[in-house]
């Protein structure tokens, strides 16, 4: 459901149709209709691209040597394997408890 309304362009002052999307531009001057939301969305996108490995246990630094980077990569991989193994184990235990509950119940 697309609801459109008219908004006055902050750049040229002309009225243009607007559906509320962040990346929508003016029909006359091609300026962004909501520059504050557009800049916030752009910042958010840049932060995601800026440091994708922030969630690692030992994030690699630019000044690390090749051996240190490889060791950190190995430790990070092992950490995520252990984490997901624990999640899988708890899911399996919950599944067994549910199945026993249905059988006994």
PEUR-V226362 format. One record per pair of residues at least 24 apart in sequence whose C-alpha atoms are under 10 Angstrom apart, sorted by the first residue. I is the first residue (numbers start at 1). GAP is how many residues later the second one is. D is the distance in whole Angstrom. If there is no record, write none. Layout:
i:I gap:GAP d:D
i:I gap:GAP d:D
This chain:
i:7 gap:26 d:8
i:7 gap:27 d:10
i:8 gap:25 d:8
i:9 gap:24 d:6
i:9 gap:25 d:8
i:10 gap:24 d:8
i:10 gap:25 d:8
i:11 gap:24 d:10
i:56 gap:24 d:8
